[in-house]
Each structure stands twice: as structure tokens, then as C-alpha cells.
Amino acid sequence: IPLVTAKIAISKDFLTINKKEKWITNQNSRNIVHLFRSKYDCILSTSKSINNDNSLLNCRINGLNNNKPDLFIVDLKLKLKKNLSLNKYLKIRKTYLITNKSNLSKVLVYKKLGYKIILINSLENKNDFNILFKKIYKIGYSRMLIESGLNYLNNLLKNKVIHNLYIFKSN
């Protein structure tokens, strides 16, 4: 199983999402996160987080920008938008879509876009997460950074599959 580290940015009151501001945290926090990304083999996120933020989840530090960790996206219901910014990089960055085995007919659309597919039964308990993380490890990834929303992170914490947790809080 890979080393699993999670990172989350939260507002001071843990609830507020400021629609006027793109970022929850400051530039220093974002620089630290980009440095974190440069040190991991892959990033795991969810389709919900990526759809909400249209995020690239890559390393954007001069001199380290070639180290764009490969990306794993948990999308059990295949709701990932087809017009995301990260789709421009599918040919130069390995991007995996983790979905249910019941979605085989829909999977072809994402395969044609350039996603690599990982099929799983479910992600409901610690055993399910361990099966997924073992699959990711067998592909060749030993250090994973999780950048997701609070719901997914809570599920990971509840199932005790995170080794390190970094919390960035707004002013």
C-alpha cells in the first residue's frame, strides 16, 4: 500500500465557501502545496472536487514544473465533466479514472478522451480502500497525496487509511 498523505484547505469557521475568492488560503500555503505535489508520485482527488474547482492538481513551481504527479480521480458515478482544463494534458500526463464496474458502457467515452480506467466494486469500507490503494501501488505508485473535499476526506479518516494529514486554514 502506498504512503497516503492528505491535504485540505478549510475556512476559519470550517463552513464558509467564499464565492468571490478563488482561493481559501494565501499564496504561501499554495506554494507549500505545490512543493508537496512535487514530492509525490500521484495525486488522488474526486470528480466532485475537480468539477467544482476545474483544478489541474499539478506542480507549478519554476524548475519543478516537469514533475507533474500523475492523477487518480475517484468518480464512481462517472460525473466528471468532459470540458475540464486538465483534459488538455491527458496525452502528456497519466490520468486515471476510478469507477464502478457497473459503468462499462460509459467508460468508453472517457477512454477516448485519454483517461486510463481502474474498475472497482465499491469504496465503502477500509478493505475497499486497501484494495484500491494496492491496485495503485501495483501500477507503480508508492507515495500518494490526496486532495479532495471534506466528505471524501472524512470517509478516509473514518476508515483509518491516511498516514499524514496537512490542514491549511484561512485567516
GROMACS elastic network, one bead per residue, 0.5 to 0.9 nm:
[ bonds ]
;  ai    aj funct       b0    kb
    1     4     6  0.83547   500
    1   130     6  0.70760   500
    1   131     6  0.87683   500
    1   133     6  0.55999   500
    1   134     6  0.50490   500
    1   135     6  0.84728   500
    1   136     6  0.80333   500
    1   137     6  0.58218   500
    1   138     6  0.86451   500
    1   141     6  0.89829   500
    1   142     6  0.71501   500
    2   133     6  0.65690   500
    2   134     6  0.74180   500
    2   136     6  0.77628   500
    2   137     6  0.57318   500
    2   141     6  0.66318   500
    2   143     6  0.52681   500
    2   144     6  0.64475   500
    3   142     6  0.60136   500
    3   144     6  0.60313   500
    3   145     6  0.84388   500
    3   162     6  0.80076   500
    3   163     6  0.65847   500
    3   164     6  0.84845   500
    4   133     6  0.88127   500
    4   142     6  0.85149   500
    4   143     6  0.63161   500
    4   144     6  0.50207   500
    4   145     6  0.61653   500
    4   146     6  0.72193   500
    4   161     6  0.71802   500
    4   162     6  0.52022   500
    4   163     6  0.53764   500
    4   164     6  0.67704   500
    4   165     6  0.88723   500
    5   143     6  0.78316   500
    5   144     6  0.61594   500
    5   146     6  0.60464   500
    5   147     6  0.89620   500
    5   162     6  0.58816   500
    5   163     6  0.56756   500
    5   165     6  0.57778   500
    5   166     6  0.78264   500
    6   144     6  0.82357   500
    6   145     6  0.55238   500
    6   147     6  0.61728   500
    6   148     6  0.81972   500
    6   153     6  0.76972   500
    6   162     6  0.67556   500
    6   163     6  0.80320   500
    6   164     6  0.62195   500
    6   166     6  0.62209   500
    6   167     6  0.84780   500
    7    33     6  0.81952   500
    7   145     6  0.72477   500
    7   146     6  0.61690   500
    7   147     6  0.55144   500
    7   148     6  0.77335   500
    7   153     6  0.88115   500
    7   164     6  0.84958   500
    7   165     6  0.58055   500
    7   167     6  0.58567   500
    7   168     6  0.76211   500
    8   146     6  0.84662   500
    8   147     6  0.63542   500
    8   148     6  0.69264   500
    8   149     6  0.71844   500
    8   150     6  0.75665   500
    8   153     6  0.81988   500
    8   165     6  0.80590   500
    8   166     6  0.65105   500
    8   167     6  0.51639   500
    8   168     6  0.61247   500
    8   169     6  0.84234   500
    9    24     6  0.64938   500
    9    25     6  0.67320   500
    9   149     6  0.86812   500
    9   166     6  0.86069   500
    9   167     6  0.59599   500
    9   169     6  0.56995   500
    9   170     6  0.75543   500
   10    13     6  0.79711   500
   10    14     6  0.55286   500
   10    15     6  0.77214   500
   10    16     6  0.84204   500
   10    17     6  0.87844   500
   10    24     6  0.66466   500
   10    25     6  0.78413   500
   10   150     6  0.86982   500
   10   167     6  0.73618   500
   10   168     6  0.61922   500
   10   170     6  0.63561   500
   11    15     6  0.64292   500
   11    16     6  0.60066   500
   11    17     6  0.72580   500
   11    18     6  0.87807   500
   11    24     6  0.62668   500
   11    25     6  0.79282   500
   11   168     6  0.84869   500
   11   169     6  0.55557   500
   11   171     6  0.77096   500
   12    15     6  0.79085   500
   12    16     6  0.79390   500
   12   169     6  0.59078   500
   12   170     6  0.53056   500
   12   171     6  0.63226   500
   13    16     6  0.65349   500
   13   170     6  0.88890   500
   14    17     6  0.88481   500
   14   169     6  0.83722   500
   17    20     6  0.89354   500
   17    21     6  0.86455   500
   17    24     6  0.78888   500
   18    21     6  0.56198   500
   18    22     6  0.78117   500
   18    23     6  0.84818   500
   18    24     6  0.76920   500
   19    22     6  0.71582   500
   21    24     6  0.72146   500
   22    53     6  0.85589   500
   23    26     6  0.71978   500
   23    27     6  0.88487   500
   23    30     6  0.88798   500
   24   168     6  0.86770   500
   24   169     6  0.76276   500
   24   170     6  0.57944   500
   24   171     6  0.88932   500
   25    28     6  0.82011   500
   25    29     6  0.61474   500
   25    30     6  0.70721   500
   25   168     6  0.68486   500
   25   169     6  0.64462   500
   25   171     6  0.75577   500
   26    29     6  0.54670   500
   26    30     6  0.64757   500
   26    31     6  0.88659   500
   26   170     6  0.73524   500
   26   171     6  0.84168   500
   27    30     6  0.50179   500
   27    31     6  0.61326   500
   27    32     6  0.86667   500
   28    31     6  0.51052   500
   28    32     6  0.63395   500
   28    33     6  0.87433   500
   29    32     6  0.51212   500
   29    33     6  0.63098   500
   29    34     6  0.87792   500
   29   168     6  0.69318   500
   29   169     6  0.89908   500
   30    33     6  0.50015   500
   30    34     6  0.62673   500
   30    35     6  0.86743   500
   31    34     6  0.50892   500
   31    35     6  0.62988   500
   31    36     6  0.86649   500
   31    60     6  0.83456   500
   31    61     6  0.76144   500
   32    35     6  0.50396   500
   32    36     6  0.62065   500
   32    37     6  0.86805   500
   33    37     6  0.61768   500
   33    38     6  0.87057   500
   33    59     6  0.82946   500
   34    37     6  0.50196   500
   34    38     6  0.63933   500
   34    39     6  0.89855   500
   34    57     6  0.87397   500
   34    58     6  0.72841   500
   34    60     6  0.60872   500
   34    61     6  0.65741   500
   35    38     6  0.51623   500
   35    39     6  0.67600   500
   35    59     6  0.70661   500
   35    60     6  0.85032   500
   35    61     6  0.73306   500
   35    64     6  0.84420   500
   36    39     6  0.53419   500
   36    40     6  0.68400   500
   36    59     6  0.83679   500
   36   145     6  0.80210   500
   37    40     6  0.54685   500
   37    41     6  0.81648   500
   37    42     6  0.79138   500
   37    43     6  0.74896   500
   37    57     6  0.81261   500
   37    58     6  0.67724   500
   37    59     6  0.56652   500
   37    67     6  0.83045   500
   37    68     6  0.76483   500
   37    69     6  0.66392   500
   37   145     6  0.71266   500
   38    41     6  0.80234   500
   38    58     6  0.82096   500
   38    59     6  0.58337   500
   38    60     6  0.88264   500
   38    61     6  0.85809   500
   38    64     6  0.67476   500
   38    65     6  0.81225   500
   38    67     6  0.57855   500
   38    68     6  0.69395   500
   38    69     6  0.68982   500
   39    67     6  0.85040   500
   39    69     6  0.84455   500
   39   143     6  0.82021   500
   40    43     6  0.72870   500
   40    69     6  0.64624   500
   40    70     6  0.89860   500
   40   141     6  0.87330   500
   40   142     6  0.82683   500
   40   143     6  0.52008   500
   40   144     6  0.57824   500
   40   145     6  0.62879   500
   41    67     6  0.88767   500
   41    68     6  0.86018   500
   41    69     6  0.53105   500
   41    70     6  0.65557   500
   41    71     6  0.88777   500
   41   140     6  0.86544   500
   41   141     6  0.57413   500
   41   142     6  0.67677   500
   41   143     6  0.53714   500
   41   144     6  0.61301   500
   41   145     6  0.80791   500
   42    68     6  0.83701   500
   42    71     6  0.55179   500
   42    72     6  0.71656   500
   42   141     6  0.67821   500
   42   142     6  0.84609   500
   42   143     6  0.67197   500
   42   144     6  0.50798   500
   42   145     6  0.63334   500
   42   146     6  0.85788   500
   43    57     6  0.73706   500
   43    58     6  0.84575   500
   43    69     6  0.62639   500
   43    70     6  0.63422   500
   43    72     6  0.60748   500
   43    73     6  0.83918   500
   43   143     6  0.87388   500
   43   144     6  0.56168   500
   43   146     6  0.56205   500
   43   147     6  0.69098   500
   44    70     6  0.87324   500
   44    71     6  0.59615   500
   44    73     6  0.57696   500
   44    74     6  0.74014   500
   44   144     6  0.68680   500
   44   145     6  0.62066   500
   44   147     6  0.62264   500
   44   148     6  0.76207   500
   45    48     6  0.84844   500
   45    49     6  0.68465   500
   45    50     6  0.72415   500
   45    57     6  0.87119   500
   45    71     6  0.77596   500
   45    72     6  0.63549   500
   45    73     6  0.50274   500
   45    74     6  0.62415   500
   45   145     6  0.86939   500
   45   146     6  0.59343   500
   45   147     6  0.51931   500
   45   149     6  0.82723   500
   45   152     6  0.87906   500
   46    49     6  0.53546   500
   46    50     6  0.63192   500
   46    51     6  0.84933   500
   46    72     6  0.81744   500
   46    73     6  0.50685   500
   46    75     6  0.61580   500
   46    80     6  0.87932   500
   46   147     6  0.81133   500
   46   148     6  0.59851   500
   46   149     6  0.78420   500
   46   152     6  0.78021   500
   47    50     6  0.50832   500
   47    51     6  0.57560   500
   47    52     6  0.83365   500
   47    73     6  0.60547   500
   47    74     6  0.60705   500
   47    75     6  0.52706   500
   47    76     6  0.86837   500
   47    78     6  0.79711   500
   47    79     6  0.66832   500
   47    80     6  0.51586   500
   47    81     6  0.80990   500
   47    97     6  0.89984   500
   48    51     6  0.51817   500
   48    52     6  0.60838   500
   48    53     6  0.86309   500
   48    74     6  0.87945   500
   48    75     6  0.79478   500
   48    79     6  0.78598   500
   48    80     6  0.74463   500
   48   148     6  0.83883   500
   48   149     6  0.80130   500
   49    52     6  0.52056   500
   49    53     6  0.61445   500
   49    54     6  0.80057   500
   49    55     6  0.81387   500
   49   147     6  0.83515   500
   49   148     6  0.58397   500
   49   149     6  0.59980   500
   50    53     6  0.52395   500
   50    54     6  0.51272   500
   50    55     6  0.55015   500
   50    56     6  0.80346   500
   50    57     6  0.86768   500
   50    73     6  0.83970   500
   50    80     6  0.78221   500
   50    81     6  0.87339   500
   50    84     6  0.83131   500
   50   148     6  0.83390   500
   51    54     6  0.53175   500
   51    55     6  0.78214   500
   51    79     6  0.85119   500
   51    80     6  0.64261   500
   51    81     6  0.63045   500
   51    84     6  0.75192   500
   52    55     6  0.81982   500
   53    56     6  0.88501   500
   54    84     6  0.59176   500
   54    85     6  0.63133   500
   54    86     6  0.76714   500
   55    58     6  0.85404   500
   55    84     6  0.81159   500
   55    85     6  0.71573   500
   55    86     6  0.70795   500
   56    59     6  0.89045   500
   56    84     6  0.87050   500
   56    85     6  0.66492   500
   56    86     6  0.51412   500
   56    87     6  0.89475   500
   56    89     6  0.89450   500
   57    68     6  0.82932   500
   57    69     6  0.81863   500
   57    71     6  0.77531   500
   57    86     6  0.83287   500
   57   147     6  0.82536   500
   58    65     6  0.79298   500
   58    67     6  0.80515   500
   58    68     6  0.50533   500
   58    69     6  0.63055   500
   58    70     6  0.83590   500
   58    71     6  0.85866   500
   59    62     6  0.89594   500
   59    64     6  0.68800   500
   59    65     6  0.54579   500
   59    66     6  0.79225   500
   59    67     6  0.65378   500
   59    68     6  0.54203   500
   59    69     6  0.74038   500
   60    63     6  0.87893   500
   60    64     6  0.70925   500
   60    65     6  0.51873   500
   60    66     6  0.87725   500
   60    67     6  0.88878   500
   60    68     6  0.82830   500
   61    64     6  0.53216   500
   61    65     6  0.55420   500
   62    65     6  0.58744   500
   62    66     6  0.89591   500
   63    66     6  0.74104   500
   63    67     6  0.88633   500
   64    67     6  0.55181   500
   64    68     6  0.81466   500
   65    68     6  0.62835   500
   66    69     6  0.89931   500
   67    70     6  0.89980   500
   68    71     6  0.87527   500
   68    93     6  0.73676   500
   69    93     6  0.79568   500
   69    94     6  0.84405   500
   70    93     6  0.60544   500
   70    94     6  0.51326   500
   70    95     6  0.58987   500
   70    96     6  0.80684   500
   71    93     6  0.78354   500
   71    94     6  0.64652   500
   71    96     6  0.61082   500
   71    97     6  0.85187   500
   72    94     6  0.85682   500
   72    95     6  0.58660   500
   72    97     6  0.59407   500
   72    98     6  0.69400   500
   72   136     6  0.88675   500
   73    80     6  0.88275   500
   73    95     6  0.76267   500
   73    96     6  0.61324   500
   73    98     6  0.58525   500
   73    99     6  0.86297   500
   74    78     6  0.88033   500
   74    96     6  0.85846   500
   74    97     6  0.61759   500
   74    99     6  0.64191   500
   75    78     6  0.51226   500
   75    79     6  0.65622   500
   75    80     6  0.67924   500
   75    97     6  0.66031   500
   75    98     6  0.57408   500
   75    99     6  0.52466   500
   75   100     6  0.80976   500
   76    79     6  0.80320   500
   76    97     6  0.89215   500
   76    98     6  0.67426   500
   76   100     6  0.52277   500
   76   101     6  0.89118   500
   76   103     6  0.82883   500
   76   120     6  0.86611   500
   76   122     6  0.78893   500
   76   123     6  0.85283   500
   77    80     6  0.85379   500
   77    99     6  0.68741   500
   77   100     6  0.72374   500
   77   103     6  0.75119   500
   78    81     6  0.86816   500
   78    97     6  0.86953   500
   78    98     6  0.89334   500
   78    99     6  0.68608   500
   78   100     6  0.86027   500
   78   103     6  0.75653   500
   78   106     6  0.75089   500
   78   107     6  0.79502   500
   78   110     6  0.89271   500
   79    82     6  0.89331   500
   80    83     6  0.89760   500
   80    84     6  0.84610   500
   81    84     6  0.61591   500
   82    87     6  0.76427   500
   82   110     6  0.81468   500
   82   113     6  0.82802   500
   83    86     6  0.85829   500
   83    87     6  0.70315   500
   84    87     6  0.55539   500
   84    88     6  0.79155   500
   85    88     6  0.59955   500
   85    89     6  0.80417   500
   86    89     6  0.55558   500
   86    90     6  0.69981   500
   87    90     6  0.53196   500
   87    91     6  0.84951   500
   87   113     6  0.74665   500
   87   114     6  0.80013   500
   87   115     6  0.87435   500
   88    91     6  0.75869   500
   88    92     6  0.87468   500
   89    92     6  0.54168   500
   89    93     6  0.57441   500
   89    94     6  0.85207   500
   89    95     6  0.87374   500
   90    93     6  0.53178   500
   90    94     6  0.64168   500
   90    95     6  0.63355   500
   90   113     6  0.75187   500
   90   114     6  0.54475   500
   90   115     6  0.67023   500
   91    94     6  0.74339   500
   91    95     6  0.89477   500
   91   114     6  0.64997   500
   91   115     6  0.88840   500
   94   114     6  0.86101   500
   94   115     6  0.75594   500
   94   116     6  0.74122   500
   95   114     6  0.78160   500
   95   115     6  0.54926   500
   95   116     6  0.61304   500
   95   117     6  0.86409   500
   96   115     6  0.55312   500
   96   117     6  0.55303   500
   96   118     6  0.67493   500
   97   110     6  0.81934   500
   97   115     6  0.62524   500
   97   116     6  0.60898   500
   97   118     6  0.60278   500
   97   119     6  0.83554   500
   98   116     6  0.86832   500
   98   117     6  0.61139   500
   98   119     6  0.59352   500
   98   120     6  0.70647   500
   98   132     6  0.87539   500
   99   102     6  0.83400   500
   99   103     6  0.71434   500
   99   107     6  0.84944   500
   99   117     6  0.74871   500
   99   118     6  0.64110   500
   99   119     6  0.52719   500
   99   120     6  0.60904   500
   99   121     6  0.81920   500
   99   122     6  0.83170   500
  100   103     6  0.57804   500
  100   104     6  0.80944   500
  100   118     6  0.84830   500
  100   119     6  0.55574   500
  100   120     6  0.51282   500
  100   121     6  0.55261   500
  100   122     6  0.64591   500
  101   104     6  0.61508   500
  101   118     6  0.88027   500
  101   119     6  0.52240   500
  101   120     6  0.57783   500
  101   121     6  0.59700   500
  101   122     6  0.86601   500
  102   105     6  0.82239   500
  102   119     6  0.87906   500
  102   121     6  0.82198   500
  103   106     6  0.55097   500
  103   107     6  0.61729   500
  103   119     6  0.87839   500
  104   107     6  0.51280   500
  104   108     6  0.73087   500
  104   119     6  0.87738   500
  105   108     6  0.63054   500
  105   109     6  0.83375   500
  106   109     6  0.59360   500
  106   110     6  0.74717   500
  107   110     6  0.54184   500
  107   111     6  0.62347   500
  107   112     6  0.87725   500
  107   117     6  0.75303   500
  108   112     6  0.61225   500
  108   113     6  0.86666   500
  109   112     6  0.53058   500
  109   113     6  0.65664   500
  110   113     6  0.50249   500
  110   114     6  0.65215   500
  110   115     6  0.56159   500
  110   116     6  0.80823   500
  110   117     6  0.82299   500
  111   114     6  0.51363   500
  111   116     6  0.62565   500
  111   117     6  0.71256   500
  112   115     6  0.73483   500
  118   132     6  0.87594   500
  118   135     6  0.84284   500
  118   136     6  0.89484   500
  120   123     6  0.78836   500
  120   128     6  0.83585   500
  120   131     6  0.84963   500
  120   132     6  0.72511   500
  121   128     6  0.79459   500
  122   125     6  0.84444   500
  122   128     6  0.63451   500
  122   129     6  0.86563   500
  123   126     6  0.81297   500
  123   127     6  0.84453   500
  123   128     6  0.50923   500
  123   129     6  0.60268   500
  123   132     6  0.82569   500
  124   127     6  0.82597   500
  124   128     6  0.62681   500
  124   129     6  0.77430   500
  124   155     6  0.83515   500
  124   159     6  0.89339   500
  125   128     6  0.53394   500
  125   129     6  0.65358   500
  125   130     6  0.87758   500
  125   155     6  0.84732   500
  125   156     6  0.88831   500
  125   158     6  0.88835   500
  125   159     6  0.63059   500
  126   129     6  0.51626   500
  126   130     6  0.61216   500
  126   131     6  0.86349   500
  126   156     6  0.81454   500
  126   158     6  0.85849   500
  126   160     6  0.72249   500
  126   161     6  0.70290   500
  127   130     6  0.50014   500
  127   131     6  0.61547   500
  127   132     6  0.86535   500
  127   159     6  0.87323   500
  128   131     6  0.51499   500
  128   132     6  0.63213   500
  128   133     6  0.86795   500
  129   132     6  0.50571   500
  129   133     6  0.60383   500
  129   134     6  0.84629   500
  129   156     6  0.81587   500
  129   159     6  0.82070   500
  129   161     6  0.74440   500
  130   133     6  0.50469   500
  130   134     6  0.59769   500
  130   135     6  0.85406   500
  130   161     6  0.77233   500
  131   134     6  0.51698   500
  131   135     6  0.63099   500
  131   136     6  0.87868   500
  132   135     6  0.51230   500
  132   136     6  0.63467   500
  132   137     6  0.86557   500
  133   137     6  0.60606   500
  133   138     6  0.85876   500
  134   138     6  0.60826   500
  134   139     6  0.86560   500
  135   138     6  0.51390   500
  135   139     6  0.64411   500
  135   140     6  0.89756   500
  136   139     6  0.52282   500
  136   140     6  0.67842   500
  136   141     6  0.59678   500
  136   142     6  0.81063   500
  137   140     6  0.52036   500
  137   142     6  0.56577   500
  137   143     6  0.86066   500
  138   141     6  0.71759   500
  138   142     6  0.88258   500
  141   144     6  0.71870   500
  146   153     6  0.82560   500
  146   162     6  0.89892   500
  147   153     6  0.83731   500
  148   151     6  0.81782   500
  148   152     6  0.63855   500
  148   153     6  0.64376   500
  149   152     6  0.58042   500
  149   153     6  0.62314   500
  149   154     6  0.86582   500
  150   154     6  0.59070   500
  150   155     6  0.85685   500
  151   154     6  0.51571   500
  151   155     6  0.63885   500
  151   156     6  0.88498   500
  152   155     6  0.50634   500
  152   156     6  0.63770   500
  152   157     6  0.87120   500
  153   156     6  0.50547   500
  153   157     6  0.61479   500
  153   158     6  0.85006   500
  154   157     6  0.50082   500
  154   158     6  0.59408   500
  154   159     6  0.85064   500
  155   158     6  0.50880   500
  155   159     6  0.62443   500
  155   160     6  0.86248   500
  156   159     6  0.51744   500
  156   160     6  0.61489   500
  156   161     6  0.57747   500
  156   162     6  0.65626   500
  157   161     6  0.64838   500
  157   162     6  0.63853   500
  158   161     6  0.81411   500
  159   162     6  0.84154   500
  160   163     6  0.81902   500
  162   165     6  0.70886   500
